[in-house]
């Protein structure tokens, strides 16, 4: 396997987890509250409303790992296995579960439904945040990427804005892992905004909630306006709001762009060791599906 490709894929997945662990501390705080309390929040200190250990991740990384494991175990796509893994995760008493994710997984548990009906109130970021394993397993198969992404999304989030964002950020990550530059990413972002004008992020509206539009605007604004992995992640999470998810998604893009070696060592060292090991194993297995 191409070492540079693997390096950028690892950068994306470990960068994603770093963003989750860094952002979780300041989740649901405003930018002003963060500034007052931390100055600039730049270290994995844990705490926050979930009282996490330093380097501990949340539902973002846990759900991504559950999805990745289903793909690896079945050497391809098995939607029921994905739903089963989400259910096992829900029943493991995780530190945090989004309401829309919970509703969709409980519906699967009780009724066996793998796809709910489209809903206005499912435009959250929970489907987008966990889709990275699909990106890694389908680098050269855009049709599979689209089908798998939408199917895993709609277990919990059946909404056109959620669908569009999940596909757009996934395609951007694919481009970056394959060594394409920012221009290609900006074209993908423009395509998203052309499709749904709600996603317009210039000028940046400054909201970072769990609503998929706010999430994507925040991630794109800081990704395109910073020049290193570290500056991208710090700027993103200091915006507050749903900071574990904006941090994770910004970390995914920045990690894919800058590569594993540009992720600060101090963050990688603090990251939950078991999670980091699982990510390294999954990344290697998922990337082999492209050979």
C-alpha positions in Angstrom: 0.0 0.0 0.0 1.2 3.5 -0.8 2.8 4.8 2.4 1.8 8.5 1.8 -1.8 7.4 1.2 -1.8 5.4 4.5 -0.1 8.3 6.3 -2.8 10.8 5.2 -5.6 8.2 6.1 -4.1 7.8 9.5 -3.8 11.6 9.8 -7.5 11.8 9.0 -8.7 9.2 11.6 -6.3 10.1 14.4 -6.9 13.8 13.7 -10.6 13.1 13.9 -10.2 11.5 17.4 -7.8 14.3 18.6 -10.5 16.9 17.6 -13.1 14.9 19.5 -11.0 14.7 22.6 -9.9 18.3 22.5 -13.3 19.7 21.7 -15.2 17.7 24.3 -13.9 19.8 27.1 -15.5 22.9 25.8 -18.7 21.4 24.2 -21.8 23.6 24.8 -19.7 26.6 25.9 -19.8 29.8 24.0 -16.6 31.3 22.5 -16.7 34.0 25.2 -17.1 31.5 28.0 -14.1 29.5 26.7 -12.0 32.6 26.5 -12.9 33.7 30.0 -12.2 30.2 31.4 -9.2 29.0 29.4 -7.9 31.9 27.4 -7.2 29.7 24.4 -8.2 26.1 24.9 -5.3 24.1 23.3 -4.6 21.1 25.6 -6.3 17.7 26.1 -7.3 18.2 29.7 -10.6 16.3 29.8 -13.3 17.6 32.0 -16.2 19.5 30.4 -19.8 18.7 31.0 -19.1 15.0 30.6 -16.3 15.0 33.1 -14.0 13.1 30.8 -10.5 11.9 31.4 -7.8 13.7 29.4 -7.6 12.2 25.9 -11.0 10.5 26.3 -13.2 10.5 23.2 -17.0 10.7 22.9 -19.7 9.3 20.7 -18.2 10.8 17.5 -15.1 8.5 17.6 -17.0 5.6 19.2 -19.7 5.5 16.5 -17.0 5.8 13.8 -15.2 2.8 15.3 -18.4 0.8 15.5 -19.1 1.5 11.8 -15.5 0.7 10.8 -15.6 -2.6 12.7 -18.8 -3.7 10.9 -17.1 -3.0 7.5 -14.0 -4.9 8.5 -15.8 -7.9 10.0 -17.9 -8.3 6.9 -15.1 -7.5 4.4 -17.6 -5.0 2.9 -21.1 -3.7 3.4 -23.7 -5.2 5.7 -26.1 -2.5 6.9 -27.6 -4.8 9.6 -24.1 -5.4 11.0 -23.6 -1.6 11.2 -27.0 -1.2 13.0 -26.1 -4.0 15.3 -22.8 -2.4 16.2 -24.5 0.9 16.8 -27.0 -0.9 19.1 -24.2 -2.7 21.0 -22.5 0.7 21.4 -25.7 2.3 22.7 -26.1 -0.5 25.2 -22.5 -0.2 26.5 -23.5 3.0 28.4 -21.4 5.5 26.5 -20.7 8.9 28.0 -22.9 10.7 25.5 -25.5 9.9 23.0 -27.2 12.4 20.7 -31.0 12.4 20.8 -31.4 11.7 17.1 -28.9 8.9 17.2 -30.6 7.3 20.1 -34.0 7.6 18.5 -32.9 5.9 15.3 -31.0 3.1 17.1 -33.9 2.4 19.5 -36.2 2.3 16.5 -33.9 -0.4 14.9 -33.8 -2.3 18.2 -37.6 -2.3 18.6 -38.9 -2.5 15.0 -35.9 -3.8 13.0 -36.1 -0.7 10.8 -32.8 0.1 9.1 -34.1 3.4 7.6 -36.6 5.8 9.1 -38.9 8.0 7.1 -37.4 11.4 6.1 -37.7 14.0 9.0 -37.3 17.7 9.2 -35.8 17.3 12.7 -33.0 14.9 11.7 -30.7 17.6 10.2 -28.2 17.1 13.0 -24.5 16.2 12.5 -24.6 12.7 13.9 -24.5 10.8 10.6 -21.8 13.0 9.1 -19.5 12.8 12.2 -19.1 9.0 12.0 -18.8 8.4 8.2 -14.9 8.4 7.9 -14.6 4.6 7.8 -16.8 4.5 4.7 -14.5 7.1 3.1 -11.4 5.0 3.9 -12.9 1.7 2.6 -14.2 3.2 -0.7 -11.4 5.5 -1.9 -11.6 4.2 -5.5 -15.3 3.3 -5.6 -17.4 6.5 -5.6 -20.7 4.6 -6.1 -20.1 2.4 -3.1 -19.1 5.5 -1.1 -22.4 7.2 -1.9 -24.6 4.1 -1.2 -22.8 3.1 2.0 -22.7 6.7 3.3 -26.4 7.3 2.8 -27.4 3.9 4.2 -25.4 4.3 7.4 -26.6 7.9 7.8 -30.3 7.0 7.5 -30.3 4.5 10.3 -30.5 7.7 12.4 -30.6 10.8 10.2 -32.9 10.8 7.2 -32.7 14.4 6.0 -31.5 16.0 2.7 -29.2 18.4 4.5 -27.5 15.7 6.5 -27.2 13.5 3.4 -25.6 16.3 1.4 -23.1 17.3 4.1 -22.1 13.7 4.8 -21.3 13.1 1.1 -19.6 16.5 0.6 -17.2 16.2 3.6 -16.6 12.5 2.7 -15.6 13.5 -0.8 -13.4 16.3 0.5 -11.6 13.8 2.8 -11.2 11.4 -0.1 -9.6 14.1 -2.3 -7.2 15.1 0.5 -6.1 11.5 1.3 -5.4 11.0 -2.4 -3.2 14.1 -2.4 -5.5 16.6 -4.1 -5.1 20.2 -2.9 -7.4 22.8 -1.4 -8.7 23.9 -4.8 -10.5 20.5 -5.3 -11.9 20.8 -1.8 -13.2 24.3 -2.4 -14.9 23.1 -5.6 -16.6 20.4 -3.5 -17.7 23.0 -0.9 -19.0 25.3 -3.7 -21.0 22.4 -5.1 -22.6 21.8 -1.7 -23.5 25.5 -1.3 -24.8 25.4 -4.9 -27.1 22.5 -4.0 -28.2 23.9 -0.6 -27.6 27.6 -0.1 -28.0 27.2 3.6 -24.4 25.9 3.8 -22.9 29.2 2.6 -20.0 29.9 5.0 -18.6 33.2 3.6 -18.9 35.4 5.6 -18.8 33.0 8.5 -22.1 33.2 10.5 -20.3 32.2 13.7 -22.7 29.4 14.9 -21.3 26.0 15.8 -24.3 24.1 17.1 -25.2 20.4 16.3 -27.4 21.5 13.4 -25.5 20.2 10.4 -25.5 23.6 8.6 -23.8 25.3 11.6 -21.4 22.4 11.9 -20.3 22.4 8.3 -20.0 26.2 8.1 -17.7 26.2 11.1 -15.5 23.3 9.9 -15.1 24.7 6.4 -14.5 28.3 7.6 -11.6 27.2 9.9 -10.2 24.5 7.6 -9.9 26.9 4.7 -8.6 29.8 6.8 -5.8 28.1 8.8 -2.5 26.7 7.6 -1.6 23.9 9.9 -3.3 21.0 11.7 -2.9 22.6 15.1 -4.1 26.0 14.2 -7.2 24.5 12.4 -8.2 22.4 15.4 -7.6 25.1 18.1 -9.5 27.7 16.1 -12.4 25.3 15.5 -12.9 24.1 19.1 -12.5 27.6 20.6 -15.7 28.5 18.7 -17.5 26.3 21.2 -20.9 24.9 20.6 -20.8 21.3 19.5 -17.1 21.4 19.8 -16.4 17.7 20.0 -18.0 17.2 16.6 -16.8 20.3 14.8 -13.3 19.5 16.2 -13.5 15.9 15.0 -14.6 16.9 11.5 -12.0 19.7 11.2 -9.4 17.2 12.5 -10.5 14.7 9.8 -10.0 17.2 7.0 -6.8 18.8 8.4 -5.3 15.4 9.3 -6.0 14.2 5.7 -4.4 17.4 4.3 -1.4 17.7 6.5 -0.7 14.1 7.3 0.0 12.2 10.5 3.4 13.8 11.2 1.8 17.2 11.4 -0.5 16.3 14.3 1.2 17.6 17.5 2.9 14.8 19.4 1.5 16.1 22.7 -2.0 15.4 21.5 -1.3 11.9 20.1 0.4 11.0 23.4 -2.6 12.1 25.4 -5.2 10.4 23.2 -6.7 7.3 24.8 -4.2 4.6 24.0 -6.7 1.9 23.3 -8.7 4.1 20.9 -5.5 5.2 19.1 -4.5 1.5 18.7 -8.0 0.6 17.4 -7.8 3.5 14.9 -4.4 2.4 13.6 -5.7 -1.2 13.1 -8.9 -0.1 11.5 -7.2 2.3 9.1 -4.8 -0.4 7.8 -7.7 -2.9 7.3 -10.1 -0.4 5.7 -7.4 0.9 3.3 -6.6 -2.6 2.2 -10.1 -2.8 0.8 -8.9 -0.4 -2.0 -6.1 -2.7 -3.2 
